[in-house]
Structures are given as structure tokens and as C-alpha cells.
């Protein structure tokens, strides 16, 4: 008969099938890494579950009881929380990952993905003048060679360097506008807007997440609402995000929110309101209305969210205490205005106005100075610095900026703790540091940066979740993982699920806390035990392993 089979052949075939099944069973029970005995917060907001996680290669292969399985490496997470790696939705890291590819201060916080290019600033696109400026300053400050003008070149530099964290970026509107329109207070012409749209579209084709604005900063502040809507329509067409440092965060913050929402509505673009805050005591009462506007807009169907860092001080450049008219043009032009006594009256009047609104020069602290001779001032208030030199604070501000090539970073204590709590509790607000990669050694250990560089995520988990109980653990984790991944469209990240990338942070929920302070910021947080990036153990018992498994994450436009 045609289908007849000999006994010997049957036994041979059956044995082979049995061996294959056994081999398959062994393979299914074998992993590169197993994380066992942990409390898994999967990033969805669901209650923690006691289960194991099996990892093969870059991805999560199993979430189950794996007591009968084996692995090259088994991590016992007894007493620890296991969560997706934290996604810092708002950073200014950018070229700093080329200086410190370990991502030190972020890795020690449990961050596995950095989102750069915020507040209208990105290291692309660069015209010839801005390329030369970035080339010179990067070489002088960090010994870094800049060899790109556009996003694809910057991404290539990151990939060639090999980085320990994942990185994605927005296209900065300030740099885009400078590239086409220039750095002066002039309206963009229709042809210039069309050209900006073309370059923005090209950047998104190369992987940009969308557009960010810094509407308090020159030259972004010179843009009209109509210009921003036109650009955001490109972002919407390519399913990107509009992230905005709004036009104002103090006296006219409510009007600024209305403008952001109108852009969201008119351009039909997913929108992120950056570091959602009300600055200066006279505006603290506006926080409830701010949150009301956000929630009403979302309830009406607008795709709008916000992010916030867990501190009551902001950080920016001292040049923000100059009027916009004095911030026009390139750095050389700004310095010329600072040196011209004819401009001092207007500069001082504006600086004094900002100072009085924040509550005095004792609330403005020097974080870093470009000129080494002035670094003894770091960590001191402007008032203290001026008194030591027996100078008027307004005169001293001008001197500081001139002596430091207009490169002085400051920390301003302008916000209210109760407002911070309300903001963090909102189910539309995610966690973003608004900081950069720093390190306790090397070039990035200089100055006294805002402690958010080192402490943002452990501070939320330790102070506001564990100690103050603003929300439960799974909610805190969701704000750092699942929510930002969904908002940004980071496929396969932000959750602990089968076939997702194995970006995982393991921490002690009973001890996690920030250690960085405003006077001693270069201190790693405690309580982060292990970090895996794309399946590679990158931090073990608080010590980097030397693995560089981070990826450039390109938006799929």
C-alpha cells in the first residue's frame, strides 16, 4: 500500500520526533536571564504581581513561574520591585551622551530611555554659523568633535559611539527657525514657513519624534501662533508629538496654556505641556485653573498631556533675566549689547522686574560658569555673590554674563510645594527630569547642576510615593514607563509584556530615594539595584557593567 510504513522506519521517526520535542522543551525552559521572586509592576497601572521574567536576547520571552527553568544569569529580586525601565520624557541630554556614553546620572536612577531635543533646542539642524559655534564649544568644553549638520548625522554619531541608554529626540523649533529665519525678532514669511515644514518633515523621516518649542527663549519666542500651527500640521501628518515649553509660566501662564491648546486643536496634533508649573508666588493660586484647563481639554478629546519634575526650583540660563530685545541675534551680538552702557537701563529694569517677581536675588543661585575664575560662585545666590564683591546685583548680573561669554546657568526657587503635589497626582502628568546626563567624574562632574539631573525618579518613588503616599507604587511606575511609551509611540517599550524589549529596572521600594541636593548635586540615588537595557545587564548592584546596549529610537513617520 502507498501509505504503508515499516516498523523500523516508524521507530526511527518516532525517536527523532521525541528528541525534537525534548529539545524544544529544553529550549523553551532556557533563558539568557531570569528575574525571579520580584514584585512586578508591569507599567500598565495594574497591581504588582509575584511572578518571574525570562529574557532571551533583547526581549522578554516569558512572564510566569519559571522555577523549573534555567538561565545563564538568574537575578533574585526577593523584596524588590521589578518594573519597565524608566523613560525620561523630557531631557536636555543630547550631545552629553557622546561625552558620557554610560549615561551615569540617569542609569543610576533606573532610566533606560532618554528623550532629548526639548524646549525648542536640538543639536540640529545647524547652519554653517551654528555648526561652527557647536563645533568650537563642544571641543573646548568636552573634547567632542561635532561632524553633523542634520539629524541623521547626529544619530550616526551616537550609534558609532555606542551608548548605554536608549535615546530619541524632538526637533527643536528654535534651531529650525534659526536655520531658516535667523535669530532676530522678525515674522517668518510664507516661503520660510514652507521651508521649515520641509526640513521638519525630513527630520521626522530620519526619526525625529516631532517638534518641541521653547517659546520663552529666543528665537522661538518670535514665532506667531500661526507659524506654530503650520509646523504642527506636519507633525500631525506624520503621527508625531508637539512638546512645548509654553510662552509663559508665570504672569500669563493661563493664556499660554490656551495658546498651546489652540495649536493642539487647530493642528490636530498630540501635545505635551512641558514641566507644567506656575512660577512666582503671585501666580501660585493659578495651579488649580491650570489643571482644570488641562483636564477639560483632554476630556473634550484633545490628545494633551503634561510632564513635571519633583522639585520647586527651575534651572535655566541667567540670560533669561535679559529682555527679549537684548537676546536677539547670535552670542557675539548679545555680548555687544551687554557691553554697551546705553542698553543697561532697559536691561536692569527688566532684570529687576523678574527678580522682584521671583522674590529677590537670594532666590537665584549660580549653578555653573563658563569662566573658571568665576566657578567659586557656583552654589551661591546672586545676592550673596554681589554682596561679597560689594556690587549692586543688577550690575553684577551684567558683569557675570560678559565675563562668562553669556554662559551662566542658574537655579531659581519659584514654585510651591503644594502645587507640585497636585501636579504630580494628576493622571495626565508624567515624570520628566528636565535635566541632562551628568557624572561624579570627568567633564560632566563640573558645576552645581540642578539635583534633578541625579534624583528625579528615585525622588518620586521615595518621597512622594512611599513617604507622602500621593499615589501607589503601580501608579508611580506607570507615570514613568507605560504612559510616556504610549504617548511617544515607542513600540515594544514601557511595559513588561512578552515580546517587549527587555528594558527593566529593579529597585528596592523601601529604600529608594534621591541623594543629590542643590549644594551637593553630584550624588547618585540609592535603591536602584539592577538595570537591563535591551536585555543586557547594564547596572548590577548599583555598579555599571560596561555594557553599551542602548539604541537610537527612530520615530516611524
C-alpha positions in Angstrom: 0.0 0.0 0.0 1.1 3.5 -0.7 0.9 4.7 2.9 2.4 1.7 4.5 5.5 2.3 6.7 8.0 -0.2 8.0 8.3 -0.8 11.8 12.0 0.2 11.7 11.2 3.5 9.9 8.3 4.1 12.3 10.6 3.7 15.4 13.3 5.8 13.9 10.8 8.6 13.1 9.2 8.4 16.5 12.5 8.6 18.2 13.5 11.7 16.2 10.2 13.4 16.9 10.6 12.6 20.6 14.1 14.0 20.7 13.0 17.1 18.9 10.1 17.7 21.3 12.5 17.2 24.2 15.0 19.7 22.6 12.1 22.2 22.1 11.1 21.8 25.7 14.6 22.4 26.9 14.9 25.4 24.7 11.6 26.8 25.9 12.8 26.4 29.5 16.2 28.0 28.8 16.8 31.8 29.0 19.6 34.2 28.9 18.4 35.9 32.1 15.7 35.0 34.6 14.4 37.6 37.1 12.8 35.6 40.0 10.9 36.4 43.2 10.2 40.0 42.4 7.0 42.1 42.6 6.4 43.0 39.0 4.8 46.4 38.2 4.2 46.0 34.5 3.8 49.7 33.6 0.0 49.4 33.0 -1.0 50.6 36.4 -2.1 47.1 37.5 -1.3 46.0 41.0 2.2 44.4 41.5 2.2 40.6 40.8 4.6 38.0 42.2 6.0 36.3 39.1 9.2 35.6 37.2 10.5 37.1 34.0 12.5 35.2 31.4 14.6 37.1 28.8 16.1 35.8 25.5 18.3 38.2 23.6 16.8 41.7 23.6 13.2 40.7 24.5 11.0 39.4 27.3 10.2 35.8 26.4 8.2 34.6 29.4 6.3 36.0 32.4 5.3 33.1 34.6 6.5 30.8 37.3 10.0 29.8 35.9 11.1 27.7 38.9 11.7 24.8 36.5 13.7 26.8 34.0 17.4 27.6 33.7 19.4 30.7 32.5 22.9 31.9 32.0 22.1 34.5 34.7 19.5 34.4 37.4 18.7 37.6 39.3 17.0 37.0 42.7 14.7 40.0 43.1 13.3 38.9 46.5 11.9 42.0 48.3 12.5 44.2 45.2 10.2 45.8 42.7 10.6 44.9 39.0 9.4 47.5 36.5 9.9 48.6 32.9 13.0 50.8 32.6 12.1 54.4 33.3 11.5 56.7 30.3 12.6 60.3 30.9 10.2 62.0 28.6 11.8 65.5 29.0 15.6 65.8 28.9 18.3 68.0 27.6 20.9 65.3 27.4 21.5 65.4 23.6 25.3 65.6 22.9 26.1 64.7 26.5 25.6 61.1 25.7 28.6 61.4 23.4 30.6 62.8 26.3 29.4 60.2 28.9 28.1 57.3 26.9 27.4 55.4 30.2 24.6 57.9 30.9 25.8 57.8 34.5 23.3 60.0 36.5 20.4 58.6 34.6 21.4 55.0 34.7 21.7 55.2 38.5 18.1 56.5 38.5 16.8 53.4 36.6 16.4 55.4 33.4 16.7 53.3 30.3 15.4 55.8 27.7 16.2 59.5 27.3 14.0 61.8 25.2 16.0 64.8 24.1 15.6 67.8 21.9 13.2 69.6 24.3 12.3 73.3 24.9 13.0 74.2 21.3 16.6 73.2 21.4 18.3 70.3 19.5 21.8 69.8 18.1 20.3 70.0 14.6 19.6 71.4 12.0 22.7 73.5 12.0 23.6 76.3 9.6 27.3 77.0 9.0 27.5 79.6 11.8 25.7 77.4 14.4 27.8 74.4 13.3 31.0 76.3 13.9 29.7 77.5 17.3 28.7 74.0 18.4 32.0 72.6 17.0 34.1 75.1 18.9 32.2 75.0 22.2 32.0 71.1 22.2 35.7 70.8 21.5 36.6 73.4 24.2 34.2 72.1 26.9 34.1 68.4 26.3 36.8 67.5 23.8 34.0 66.4 21.5 34.2 66.6 17.7 30.9 67.6 16.0 30.7 66.3 12.5 27.0 66.7 11.6 24.5 69.3 10.4 21.3 67.3 10.4 19.6 64.6 12.5 20.8 61.6 10.5 24.4 62.7 11.1 23.8 63.2 14.9 22.1 59.7 15.1 25.0 58.2 13.3 27.5 59.8 15.8 25.5 58.2 18.7 25.4 54.8 17.1 29.1 54.9 16.3 30.0 55.9 19.9 27.8 53.1 21.3 25.7 54.3 24.3 24.3 52.6 27.4 20.8 54.1 27.2 18.2 54.3 24.5 17.8 57.8 23.0 15.1 59.5 21.0 14.7 63.2 20.2 12.4 66.0 19.1 13.4 68.6 16.5 14.0 71.9 18.3 11.9 74.8 16.8 14.5 77.4 18.0 17.2 75.7 15.9 14.8 75.1 13.0 13.8 78.8 13.0 17.4 80.0 13.3 18.3 77.7 10.4 15.8 79.4 8.1 14.7 82.7 9.5 17.6 83.7 11.7 17.8 84.8 15.3 16.1 88.2 15.2 12.5 89.2 16.0 11.0 89.1 12.5 8.0 87.2 11.3 8.6 84.1 9.1 7.5 84.7 5.5 5.2 82.1 3.8 8.2 80.7 1.8 10.3 80.4 5.0 7.4 78.6 6.8 7.2 76.2 3.8 11.0 75.6 4.0 10.8 74.9 7.8 8.0 72.5 7.1 10.2 70.7 4.6 13.1 70.4 7.0 10.9 69.3 9.8 9.3 66.6 7.6 12.8 65.5 6.6 13.9 65.3 10.3 10.8 63.2 11.1 11.6 60.9 8.2 15.0 60.4 9.7 13.4 59.5 13.1 12.6 62.7 15.0 9.6 62.4 17.3 8.1 65.7 16.3 8.6 69.3 17.2 9.5 71.0 20.5 9.2 74.7 21.3 10.8 77.0 23.8 8.6 80.0 23.5 10.2 81.8 26.4 13.6 81.6 24.6 14.9 83.5 21.6 14.5 82.9 18.7 11.5 80.6 19.3 9.7 83.4 21.2 9.5 85.4 17.9 7.2 82.8 16.3 3.5 83.5 15.9 0.8 81.1 16.8 0.0 80.7 13.1 3.6 79.7 12.4 3.5 77.0 15.1 0.2 75.7 13.8 1.6 75.4 10.3 4.6 73.4 11.6 2.5 71.2 13.8 0.3 70.2 10.9 3.4 68.5 9.5 3.9 66.8 12.9 0.3 65.6 12.9 0.5 64.2 9.3 3.4 62.1 10.4 1.8 61.0 13.7 4.3 62.8 15.8 4.2 64.8 19.0 4.3 68.6 19.8 6.1 69.2 23.1 6.0 72.8 24.3 7.8 74.9 26.8 5.0 77.4 26.7 5.3 81.1 26.0 4.9 81.9 29.7 5.0 80.1 33.0 4.2 82.9 35.4 2.1 86.0 35.0 0.3 84.9 31.8 0.6 81.1 32.2 -3.2 80.6 31.7 -3.0 82.5 28.4 0.0 80.4 27.4 -1.9 77.2 28.1 -4.8 78.4 25.9 -2.4 79.0 23.1 -0.9 75.5 23.4 -4.4 74.0 23.4 -5.4 76.1 20.4 -2.3 74.7 18.5 -3.2 71.2 19.6 -6.8 71.7 18.3 -6.1 73.5 15.1 -3.2 71.3 14.0 -4.9 68.1 15.4 -1.6 67.2 16.9 -0.8 65.1 20.0 0.6 67.6 22.6 2.8 67.5 25.6 2.9 70.5 28.0 6.5 70.6 29.4 7.4 70.9 33.1 3.8 72.0 33.9 4.3 74.7 36.6 3.2 78.1 37.9 6.2 80.3 38.8 6.5 83.1 41.4 4.3 83.4 44.4 1.8 85.8 42.8 0.8 83.0 40.4 0.7 80.0 42.7 -3.1 80.3 43.0 -3.5 79.6 39.3 -2.5 76.0 39.6 -6.0 74.7 40.1 -7.2 76.5 37.0 -4.2 75.2 35.0 -5.1 71.7 35.9 -8.7 72.3 35.1 -7.8 73.6 31.6 -5.6 70.5 31.0 -8.3 68.0 32.2 -11.1 69.8 30.4 -9.2 69.7 27.1 -8.4 66.1 27.5 -12.0 65.2 28.4 -13.1 67.0 25.2 -11.0 64.7 23.1 -7.8 66.7 22.7 -4.7 64.4 22.9 -2.9 66.6 25.5 -0.8 65.6 28.5 1.9 67.2 30.6 5.2 66.3 32.4 6.8 67.6 35.6 9.9 67.1 37.7 9.6 66.7 41.5 11.3 70.0 42.7 10.2 73.5 43.4 13.1 75.2 41.6 13.7 75.6 37.9 17.0 75.8 36.1 17.9 77.9 33.1 20.4 80.4 31.8 21.0 83.7 33.6 20.4 85.3 30.2 16.7 84.8 30.7 16.9 87.8 33.0 17.6 89.9 29.9 14.8 91.4 27.9 14.0 89.7 24.6 15.3 92.7 22.7 18.8 92.1 24.3 18.6 88.3 23.4 18.3 88.9 19.7 20.9 87.6 17.3 24.0 85.4 17.9 26.0 85.3 21.0 28.5 87.9 19.8 25.7 90.3 19.1 24.2 89.7 22.6 27.5 90.4 24.2 27.9 93.6 22.3 24.5 94.8 23.7 25.6 93.8 27.2 28.8 95.8 26.9 27.1 98.9 25.6 26.2 101.2 28.6 23.3 102.7 26.6 21.5 99.4 26.9 22.0 99.0 30.6 18.9 100.9 31.8 16.5 98.7 29.8 18.4 95.6 30.8 18.4 96.5 34.5 14.7 97.4 34.5 13.7 94.0 33.0 16.1 92.1 35.3 14.8 93.9 38.4 11.2 93.1 37.3 12.0 89.4 37.0 13.9 89.4 40.3 11.1 91.1 42.2 8.6 88.5 40.8 10.6 85.6 41.9 11.1 87.1 45.4 14.6 88.6 45.3 18.2 87.8 44.2 18.6 85.4 47.1 16.3 83.0 45.3 18.5 82.9 42.2 21.5 80.6 42.6 24.5 80.3 40.3 24.8 76.7 39.0 27.7 76.9 36.6 30.0 79.4 35.0 32.0 79.0 31.8 34.9 81.1 33.0 37.0 79.1 35.5 37.7 82.2 37.5 34.1 82.6 38.4 33.4 78.9 39.4 33.9 79.8 43.1 30.5 81.4 42.8 28.7 78.1 42.0 26.2 77.3 44.6 25.9 80.9 45.8 22.9 83.2 45.3 23.3 86.3 43.1 22.7 88.4 46.2 25.5 86.6 48.1 27.9 87.0 45.1 27.1 90.7 44.7 27.4 91.4 48.5 30.8 89.7 48.6 32.0 91.9 45.8 30.2 95.0 47.2 28.4 95.4 44.0 24.8 96.2 43.0 23.2 92.8 42.0 22.0 94.3 38.7 25.5 95.5 37.7 26.9 92.1 38.8 24.5 90.2 36.6 25.8 92.1 33.6 29.4 91.5 34.7 28.8 87.8 35.2 27.3 87.4 31.7 30.1 89.3 30.0 32.8 87.5 31.9 31.4 84.1 31.1 30.6 84.7 27.4 26.9 84.8 28.2 27.1 81.2 29.6 25.9 81.1 33.2 23.4 78.6 34.4 21.2 79.4 37.4 18.6 77.7 39.6 15.5 79.7 40.5 13.4 78.9 43.5 10.0 80.0 42.2 7.4 77.2 42.8 5.2 75.9 45.6 5.3 72.5 47.2 1.6 72.0 47.4 1.2 72.9 43.8 3.9 70.3 42.9 1.9 67.6 44.8 -1.3 68.5 42.9 0.5 68.3 39.6 2.3 65.0 40.3 -1.1 63.5 41.3 -2.8 64.3 38.1 -3.5 61.3 36.0 -2.5 63.3 32.9 1.0 64.2 34.2 4.1 62.0 33.6 7.6 62.3 35.1 10.3 64.1 33.2 13.6 65.4 34.7 14.1 68.4 32.5 17.8 67.6 33.2 20.8 66.1 31.4 23.2 63.3 31.9 25.9 64.1 34.5 28.6 62.1 36.3 30.5 62.2 39.5 33.7 62.0 37.5 35.1 63.6 34.3 33.9 66.6 32.4 30.3 66.2 33.4 31.1 66.5 37.1 31.7 70.2 36.9 29.4 72.9 38.4 26.4 72.5 40.7 23.6 71.4 38.4 20.0 71.1 39.5 19.7 67.9 41.5 17.0 66.7 39.1 20.0 65.5 36.9 20.6 62.8 39.5 17.4 62.3 41.6 14.2 62.8 39.7 12.8 59.3 39.5 14.0 58.0 42.9 12.6 61.1 44.5 9.2 60.5 43.1 9.3 56.8 44.2 10.8 57.5 47.6 9.5 60.8 48.8 6.2 61.3 47.0 5.1 57.6 46.6 6.5 55.8 49.7 6.7 58.7 52.2 3.9 61.1 51.3 1.6 58.4 49.6 0.5 60.7 46.8 -0.1 57.6 44.8 0.5 53.9 44.9 3.6 52.2 43.5 2.0 51.0 40.3 0.7 54.4 39.5 4.1 56.0 40.0 5.7 53.4 37.8 3.1 53.9 35.1 3.9 57.6 35.0 7.5 56.7 34.3 7.0 53.9 31.8 3.7 52.9 30.2 2.4 56.4 29.9 5.4 58.0 28.2 5.9 55.0 25.9 2.3 55.2 24.8 2.4 59.0 24.4 5.5 58.9 22.3 4.6 55.8 20.3 7.7 53.8 21.5 6.6 50.4 20.2 7.6 47.4 22.4 8.7 49.6 25.3 7.3 50.9 28.6 5.7 47.7 29.6 6.6 44.2 30.9 5.0 42.1 28.4 6.0 39.1 26.3 8.0 40.1 23.1 8.6 43.6 24.5 12.2 44.8 24.7 13.8 43.9 28.0 14.3 47.4 29.4 13.9 46.6 33.1 14.7 48.4 36.3 14.8 46.5 39.6 14.7 48.7 42.8 14.1 48.5 46.5 10.8 50.3 47.1 11.6 50.6 50.8 15.0 52.4 50.4 14.9 54.1 47.0 15.5 57.9 47.4 17.4 60.7 45.8 20.7 61.9 47.5 21.5 64.9 45.3 21.0 68.3 46.8 21.2 71.9 45.4 24.5 72.4 47.2 25.9 68.9 46.6 24.2 67.7 43.4 26.8 65.1 42.2 25.5 62.2 44.2 23.9 59.1 42.7 20.5 58.0 44.0 20.2 54.9 46.2 17.9 51.9 45.9 18.4 51.1 42.2 19.8 47.5 42.2 19.7 46.4 38.6 19.1 47.9 35.2 18.8 46.0 32.0 18.8 47.8 28.6 17.6 45.7 25.6 18.2 42.5 27.6 21.8 43.4 28.7 22.6 43.8 32.4 23.9 47.4 32.4 23.8 48.2 36.2 24.4 45.5 38.8 24.1 46.2 42.5 24.5 49.9 41.7 27.6 49.4 39.6 27.8 49.8 35.8 28.8 46.6 34.0 30.3 48.3 30.9 27.6 47.1 28.6 26.5 49.6 25.8 23.3 48.1 24.6 21.4 51.4 24.1 19.7 52.1 20.8 18.8 55.2 18.9 15.0 55.0 18.7 13.6 56.4 15.5 10.1 57.5 15.2 8.2 55.8 12.4 6.9 58.7 10.4 
